[in-house]
Protein backbone atom coordinates (compact mmCIF):
# COMPACT_ATOMS: atom_id res chain seq x y z
CA UNK A 1 0.00 0.00 0.00
CA UNK A 2 1.48 3.31 -1.10
CA UNK A 3 0.66 6.06 1.40
CA UNK A 4 0.45 9.41 -0.34
CA UNK A 5 -1.41 12.62 0.46
CA UNK A 6 -4.48 11.62 -1.59
CA UNK A 7 -4.85 8.26 0.18
CA UNK A 8 -4.47 9.84 3.63
CA UNK A 9 -6.84 12.66 2.70
CA UNK A 10 -9.55 10.28 1.47
CA UNK A 11 -9.23 8.09 4.59
CA UNK A 12 -9.44 11.17 6.84
CA UNK A 13 -12.53 12.46 5.00
CA UNK A 14 -14.22 9.04 5.31
CA UNK A 15 -13.44 8.92 9.05
CA UNK A 16 -14.82 12.45 9.52
CA UNK A 17 -18.01 11.52 7.63
CA UNK A 18 -18.50 8.43 9.82
CA UNK A 19 -17.94 10.45 13.00
CA UNK A 20 -20.47 13.09 11.88
CA UNK A 21 -23.08 10.43 10.99
CA UNK A 22 -22.64 8.65 14.34
CA UNK A 23 -22.80 11.98 16.22
CA UNK A 24 -25.96 13.04 14.38
CA UNK A 25 -27.50 9.63 15.04
CA UNK A 26 -26.89 10.00 18.78
CA UNK A 27 -28.27 13.57 18.71
CA UNK A 28 -31.44 12.48 16.89
CA UNK A 29 -32.04 9.49 19.20
CA UNK A 30 -31.52 11.73 22.26
CA UNK A 31 -34.01 14.27 20.85
CA UNK A 32 -36.55 11.54 20.09
CA UNK A 33 -36.21 10.14 23.63
CA UNK A 34 -36.63 13.55 25.29
CA UNK A 35 -39.57 14.31 22.98
CA UNK A 36 -41.24 10.99 23.93
CA UNK A 37 -40.75 11.81 27.63
CA UNK A 38 -42.49 15.18 27.12
CA UNK A 39 -45.44 13.53 25.41
CA UNK A 40 -45.85 11.01 28.23
CA UNK A 41 -46.40 13.73 30.84
Phi, psi and omega in degrees: 000123181266116183269104174241180186298323182294315180299311180298317180298317181292321178296316180298317181294322177295316179299316180298317178300315180298316180299316180297316181298315180297316180299314179296321178300315178296318180300312182297315181296323177295318178296317180297318180296313181294324177295318179296320179298319179297319182291331180293325185291000000 
